[in-house]
C-alpha cells in the first residue's frame, strides 16, 4: 500500500492537482490519499503501515516541514518519499542530484533522520531548510497577508525590494555561536540554515552541506549599509555570491546559534511565519 499525504493549500491551493499527478504516475498500484489539513492526526493515518508499504508526501517545503514535525520520532523513514509541489521547492533544489525512487520521488531517510531544532516563542520545531529572521520573515508575513485576500502567485522578490526601500526597518541585535558573542547594528536579515536555499531559490549559505558529518548549521548576519546599497547587493543572494561583501555580510558555522533582536520581528521556519519574535535558538548535534 502507498499512503499519499498532500496539502490542499500548497502552491496557491494546487496541492490536490499535484496529488492527482502522483496518482497518475502510480497508476496500477494500490494507494490511499489524505489531505494533511483535514487529517488532524497523521500518526493515526499511517498507523496501519506495514513492512513494504510506502508514504509519499506531496507539497512544498512548508508541507514537508509540517509532516516531519508531526511524525518525527514516531516512524521509520525507510520508505518515505517526497514529491515537490510547492511554490519554492528549496529542499528539492538543494538535493536535486540525489538518486530518485521511481525517477521522480525523493527518498527522505538520509535527509530527515537527524535534523536541527529551533526554539522560538516557547515552540520547538525541526526544520529542513532554514530559519529566516529579519526581512526574510517580513516577506513571509507580507506574503501571508496577500494570500489571505488573493489567489495570485506571491512575488516574494517584489516584497523584499519594497521592504528594502523603506517598509522594513532593520534593527540591532547579537549572534552567539557556540558561546561566542558578536553584536551588530542595523541588521537586515539573520537566518540559520541546514540547507543552501530558502525563499524560492536564494542561495543564502552556498557552502552549507545538509549532510555534513560535523552536524553544523550556518548562520548569516547581513547588517549595516544604506537602503540603496543593500538593494544593489541583494540580487547576489540568488547566485550565492553575496558573501563577498564582507564588510556587511558575515557567515558563521556552529552547533548552537542564538540570534537576538532589540525589537520584535517576524520569523519564518521553512516558509511558515511566526510573528513577534525577539530571539531564536538553533541546536544541532
One Martini backbone bead per residue (centre of mass of N, CA, C, O) as a GRO file, in nm:
protein
  285
    1UNK     BB    1   0.098   0.036   0.021
    2UNK     BB    2   0.019   0.381  -0.061
    3UNK     BB    3   0.074   0.679   0.115
    4UNK     BB    4  -0.091   0.995   0.065
    5UNK     BB    5   0.029   1.327   0.133
    6UNK     BB    6  -0.145   1.640   0.117
    7UNK     BB    7  -0.166   1.998   0.032
    8UNK     BB    8  -0.414   2.201  -0.062
    9UNK     BB    9  -0.238   2.488  -0.019
   10UNK     BB   10  -0.031   2.434  -0.210
   11UNK     BB   11   0.059   2.633  -0.446
   12UNK     BB   12  -0.205   2.795  -0.453
   13UNK     BB   13  -0.411   2.545  -0.422
   14UNK     BB   14  -0.256   2.276  -0.591
   15UNK     BB   15  -0.233   2.002  -0.427
   16UNK     BB   16  -0.443   1.813  -0.553
   17UNK     BB   17  -0.326   1.804  -0.843
   18UNK     BB   18  -0.057   1.680  -0.750
   19UNK     BB   19  -0.182   1.416  -0.643
   20UNK     BB   20  -0.288   1.331  -0.923
   21UNK     BB   21  -0.014   1.298  -1.052
   22UNK     BB   22   0.082   1.071  -0.870
   23UNK     BB   23  -0.147   0.874  -0.929
   24UNK     BB   24  -0.086   0.852  -1.233
   25UNK     BB   25   0.204   0.736  -1.201
   26UNK     BB   26   0.076   0.499  -0.994
   27UNK     BB   27  -0.066   0.334  -1.183
   28UNK     BB   28  -0.170   0.013  -1.046
   29UNK     BB   29  -0.155   0.098  -0.760
   30UNK     BB   30  -0.195   0.092  -0.417
   31UNK     BB   31  -0.391   0.362  -0.263
   32UNK     BB   32  -0.396   0.640  -0.023
   33UNK     BB   33  -0.564   0.959   0.053
   34UNK     BB   34  -0.452   1.274   0.218
   35UNK     BB   35  -0.529   1.569   0.385
   36UNK     BB   36  -0.349   1.743   0.623
   37UNK     BB   37  -0.570   1.949   0.705
   38UNK     BB   38  -0.792   1.724   0.777
   39UNK     BB   39  -0.562   1.551   0.909
   40UNK     BB   40  -0.484   1.569   1.237
   41UNK     BB   41  -0.370   1.253   1.263
   42UNK     BB   42  -0.107   1.113   1.111
   43UNK     BB   43  -0.030   0.866   1.287
   44UNK     BB   44  -0.305   0.726   1.243
   45UNK     BB   45  -0.300   0.703   0.933
   46UNK     BB   46  -0.007   0.532   0.940
   47UNK     BB   47  -0.042   0.287   1.135
   48UNK     BB   48  -0.088   0.050   0.908
   49UNK     BB   49   0.192   0.027   0.843
   50UNK     BB   50   0.394  -0.188   0.657
   51UNK     BB   51   0.602  -0.388   0.531
   52UNK     BB   52   0.642  -0.221   0.209
   53UNK     BB   53   0.531   0.032   0.263
   54UNK     BB   54   0.437   0.373   0.163
   55UNK     BB   55   0.531   0.728   0.177
   56UNK     BB   56   0.381   1.028   0.032
   57UNK     BB   57   0.486   1.364  -0.004
   58UNK     BB   58   0.278   1.647  -0.101
   59UNK     BB   59   0.457   1.953  -0.170
   60UNK     BB   60   0.614   2.176   0.013
   61UNK     BB   61   0.815   2.285   0.259
   62UNK     BB   62   0.583   2.321   0.464
   63UNK     BB   63   0.469   2.037   0.438
   64UNK     BB   64   0.724   1.884   0.516
   65UNK     BB   65   0.754   2.010   0.793
   66UNK     BB   66   0.482   1.921   0.914
   67UNK     BB   67   0.518   1.615   0.885
   68UNK     BB   68   0.784   1.578   1.032
   69UNK     BB   69   0.686   1.699   1.308
   70UNK     BB   70   0.450   1.490   1.343
   71UNK     BB   71   0.656   1.214   1.292
   72UNK     BB   72   0.883   1.254   1.475
   73UNK     BB   73   0.975   0.949   1.630
   74UNK     BB   74   0.725   0.753   1.497
   75UNK     BB   75   0.903   0.670   1.247
   76UNK     BB   76   1.023   0.520   0.972
   77UNK     BB   77   1.219   0.633   0.668
   78UNK     BB   78   1.262   0.415   0.440
   79UNK     BB   79   0.948   0.464   0.286
   80UNK     BB   80   0.995   0.784   0.238
   81UNK     BB   81   0.854   1.040   0.024
   82UNK     BB   82   0.903   1.315  -0.222
   83UNK     BB   83   0.683   1.563  -0.380
   84UNK     BB   84   0.737   1.845  -0.554
   85UNK     BB   85   0.460   2.113  -0.492
   86UNK     BB   86   0.563   2.407  -0.477
   87UNK     BB   87   0.677   2.740  -0.502
   88UNK     BB   88   0.994   2.680  -0.421
   89UNK     BB   89   1.160   2.411  -0.359
   90UNK     BB   90   1.437   2.408  -0.185
   91UNK     BB   91   1.492   2.118  -0.111
   92UNK     BB   92   1.492   2.000  -0.398
   93UNK     BB   93   1.720   2.181  -0.499
   94UNK     BB   94   1.942   2.081  -0.293
   95UNK     BB   95   1.873   1.751  -0.383
   96UNK     BB   96   1.873   1.706  -0.704
   97UNK     BB   97   2.121   1.474  -0.711
   98UNK     BB   98   1.961   1.261  -0.605
   99UNK     BB   99   1.836   0.957  -0.581
  100UNK     BB  100   1.556   0.826  -0.728
  101UNK     BB  101   1.224   0.715  -0.699
  102UNK     BB  102   1.079   0.640  -0.983
  103UNK     BB  103   1.235   0.922  -1.091
  104UNK     BB  104   1.045   1.139  -0.874
  105UNK     BB  105   1.130   1.046  -0.583
  106UNK     BB  106   1.236   1.152  -0.264
  107UNK     BB  107   1.437   1.020  -0.043
  108UNK     BB  108   1.437   1.095   0.319
  109UNK     BB  109   1.611   0.948   0.527
  110UNK     BB  110   1.901   1.106   0.518
  111UNK     BB  111   1.754   1.403   0.567
  112UNK     BB  112   1.563   1.333   0.855
  113UNK     BB  113   1.695   1.171   1.096
  114UNK     BB  114   1.879   1.448   1.135
  115UNK     BB  115   1.772   1.747   1.291
  116UNK     BB  116   1.731   2.054   1.360
  117UNK     BB  117   1.651   2.289   1.628
  118UNK     BB  118   1.395   2.523   1.709
  119UNK     BB  119   1.365   2.798   1.946
  120UNK     BB  120   1.038   2.970   1.973
  121UNK     BB  121   0.804   3.101   2.161
  122UNK     BB  122   0.785   2.802   2.307
  123UNK     BB  123   0.889   2.653   2.051
  124UNK     BB  124   0.947   2.326   1.885
  125UNK     BB  125   1.146   2.273   1.581
  126UNK     BB  126   1.195   2.135   1.290
  127UNK     BB  127   1.423   2.163   0.998
  128UNK     BB  128   1.513   2.166   0.631
  129UNK     BB  129   1.640   2.463   0.577
  130UNK     BB  130   1.526   2.739   0.752
  131UNK     BB  131   1.581   3.048   0.922
  132UNK     BB  132   1.402   3.356   0.925
  133UNK     BB  133   1.537   3.691   1.017
  134UNK     BB  134   1.363   3.968   0.911
  135UNK     BB  135   1.306   4.025   0.586
  136UNK     BB  136   1.222   3.726   0.545
  137UNK     BB  137   0.991   3.728   0.751
  138UNK     BB  138   0.844   3.970   0.628
  139UNK     BB  139   0.776   3.835   0.356
  140UNK     BB  140   0.596   3.613   0.475
  141UNK     BB  141   0.393   3.800   0.610
  142UNK     BB  142   0.304   3.946   0.349
  143UNK     BB  143   0.224   3.690   0.195
  144UNK     BB  144  -0.006   3.606   0.384
  145UNK     BB  145  -0.177   3.860   0.337
  146UNK     BB  146  -0.214   3.819   0.030
  147UNK     BB  147  -0.336   3.527   0.042
  148UNK     BB  148  -0.602   3.614   0.202
  149UNK     BB  149  -0.701   3.809  -0.072
  150UNK     BB  150  -0.547   3.614  -0.287
  151UNK     BB  151  -0.459   3.391  -0.578
  152UNK     BB  152  -0.205   3.508  -0.638
  153UNK     BB  153   0.111   3.502  -0.691
  154UNK     BB  154   0.384   3.532  -0.494
  155UNK     BB  155   0.620   3.813  -0.478
  156UNK     BB  156   0.901   3.813  -0.289
  157UNK     BB  157   1.092   4.006  -0.435
  158UNK     BB  158   0.905   4.253  -0.429
  159UNK     BB  159   0.878   4.264  -0.124
  160UNK     BB  160   1.180   4.303  -0.063
  161UNK     BB  161   1.222   4.567  -0.216
  162UNK     BB  162   1.015   4.733  -0.057
  163UNK     BB  163   1.148   4.685   0.214
  164UNK     BB  164   1.431   4.808   0.146
  165UNK     BB  165   1.286   5.098   0.068
  166UNK     BB  166   1.112   5.114   0.382
  167UNK     BB  167   0.911   4.903   0.526
  168UNK     BB  168   1.167   4.795   0.645
  169UNK     BB  169   1.318   4.774   0.976
  170UNK     BB  170   1.602   4.770   1.104
  171UNK     BB  171   1.815   4.618   1.361
  172UNK     BB  172   1.942   4.526   1.655
  173UNK     BB  173   2.203   4.280   1.766
  174UNK     BB  174   2.280   3.925   1.823
  175UNK     BB  175   2.536   3.664   1.814
  176UNK     BB  176   2.560   3.310   1.916
  177UNK     BB  177   2.846   3.090   1.872
  178UNK     BB  178   2.929   2.862   2.074
  179UNK     BB  179   2.949   3.122   2.296
  180UNK     BB  180   3.005   3.344   2.078
  181UNK     BB  181   2.990   3.698   2.071
  182UNK     BB  182   2.803   3.930   1.856
  183UNK     BB  183   2.754   4.270   1.753
  184UNK     BB  184   2.486   4.455   1.580
  185UNK     BB  185   2.386   4.691   1.337
  186UNK     BB  186   2.153   4.701   1.118
  187UNK     BB  187   1.964   4.444   1.060
  188UNK     BB  188   1.826   4.260   0.791
  189UNK     BB  189   1.949   3.961   0.836
  190UNK     BB  190   1.921   3.619   1.032
  191UNK     BB  191   1.997   3.324   0.935
  192UNK     BB  192   1.947   2.960   0.967
  193UNK     BB  193   2.116   2.669   0.817
  194UNK     BB  194   2.106   2.342   0.650
  195UNK     BB  195   2.086   2.467   0.384
  196UNK     BB  196   2.115   2.679   0.101
  197UNK     BB  197   1.801   2.733   0.069
  198UNK     BB  198   1.562   3.009   0.025
  199UNK     BB  199   1.292   3.186  -0.100
  200UNK     BB  200   1.305   3.055  -0.395
  201UNK     BB  201   1.653   3.047  -0.449
  202UNK     BB  202   1.821   3.144  -0.212
  203UNK     BB  203   2.182   3.138  -0.161
  204UNK     BB  204   2.272   3.202   0.153
  205UNK     BB  205   2.448   2.908   0.197
  206UNK     BB  206   2.669   2.777  -0.024
  207UNK     BB  207   2.850   2.586   0.197
  208UNK     BB  208   2.618   2.420   0.288
  209UNK     BB  209   2.586   2.087   0.433
  210UNK     BB  210   2.328   1.877   0.525
  211UNK     BB  211   2.551   1.612   0.548
  212UNK     BB  212   2.744   1.687   0.755
  213UNK     BB  213   2.943   1.525   0.992
  214UNK     BB  214   2.936   1.769   1.217
  215UNK     BB  215   2.659   1.901   1.254
  216UNK     BB  216   2.621   2.185   1.102
  217UNK     BB  217   2.541   2.524   1.085
  218UNK     BB  218   2.437   2.828   0.916
  219UNK     BB  219   2.504   3.180   0.964
  220UNK     BB  220   2.360   3.507   0.882
  221UNK     BB  221   2.478   3.854   0.878
  222UNK     BB  222   2.302   4.145   0.766
  223UNK     BB  223   2.467   4.464   0.783
  224UNK     BB  224   2.427   4.765   0.721
  225UNK     BB  225   2.385   5.007   0.529
  226UNK     BB  226   2.194   5.117   0.287
  227UNK     BB  227   1.926   5.082   0.096
  228UNK     BB  228   2.056   5.094  -0.187
  229UNK     BB  229   2.304   4.914  -0.134
  230UNK     BB  230   2.143   4.664  -0.047
  231UNK     BB  231   1.977   4.638  -0.308
  232UNK     BB  232   2.223   4.594  -0.499
  233UNK     BB  233   2.318   4.324  -0.349
  234UNK     BB  234   2.074   4.123  -0.326
  235UNK     BB  235   2.086   3.948  -0.600
  236UNK     BB  236   2.341   3.773  -0.507
  237UNK     BB  237   2.180   3.556  -0.340
  238UNK     BB  238   2.102   3.378  -0.598
  239UNK     BB  239   2.427   3.303  -0.641
  240UNK     BB  240   2.610   3.316  -0.368
  241UNK     BB  241   2.790   3.615  -0.379
  242UNK     BB  242   2.735   3.799  -0.116
  243UNK     BB  243   2.986   3.716   0.079
  244UNK     BB  244   3.195   3.931  -0.040
  245UNK     BB  245   3.053   4.140   0.163
  246UNK     BB  246   3.227   4.162   0.451
  247UNK     BB  247   3.130   4.429   0.587
  248UNK     BB  248   2.804   4.319   0.597
  249UNK     BB  249   2.867   4.000   0.563
  250UNK     BB  250   2.817   3.717   0.787
  251UNK     BB  251   2.961   3.392   0.851
  252UNK     BB  252   2.851   3.099   1.041
  253UNK     BB  253   2.965   2.806   1.229
  254UNK     BB  254   2.758   2.557   1.410
  255UNK     BB  255   2.558   2.407   1.682
  256UNK     BB  256   2.490   2.694   1.830
  257UNK     BB  257   2.231   2.937   1.775
  258UNK     BB  258   2.194   3.287   1.862
  259UNK     BB  259   1.923   3.522   1.808
  260UNK     BB  260   1.901   3.884   1.865
  261UNK     BB  261   1.663   4.141   1.907
  262UNK     BB  262   1.543   4.480   1.994
  263UNK     BB  263   1.288   4.388   1.818
  264UNK     BB  264   1.018   4.279   1.680
  265UNK     BB  265   0.984   3.999   1.450
  266UNK     BB  266   0.958   3.816   1.183
  267UNK     BB  267   0.943   3.458   1.129
  268UNK     BB  268   1.083   3.169   0.950
  269UNK     BB  269   0.985   2.817   0.890
  270UNK     BB  270   0.993   2.698   0.599
  271UNK     BB  271   0.772   2.952   0.541
  272UNK     BB  272   0.665   2.974   0.833
  273UNK     BB  273   0.505   3.201   1.034
  274UNK     BB  274   0.642   3.407   1.305
  275UNK     BB  275   0.546   3.631   1.538
  276UNK     BB  276   0.693   3.826   1.760
  277UNK     BB  277   1.026   3.821   1.753
  278UNK     BB  278   1.351   3.834   1.946
  279UNK     BB  279   1.426   3.514   1.948
  280UNK     BB  280   1.659   3.238   1.866
  281UNK     BB  281   1.729   2.874   1.874
  282UNK     BB  282   1.988   2.656   1.754
  283UNK     BB  283   2.018   2.292   1.742
  284UNK     BB  284   2.306   2.065   1.663
  285UNK     BB  285   2.407   1.688   1.692
   0.00000   0.00000   0.00000
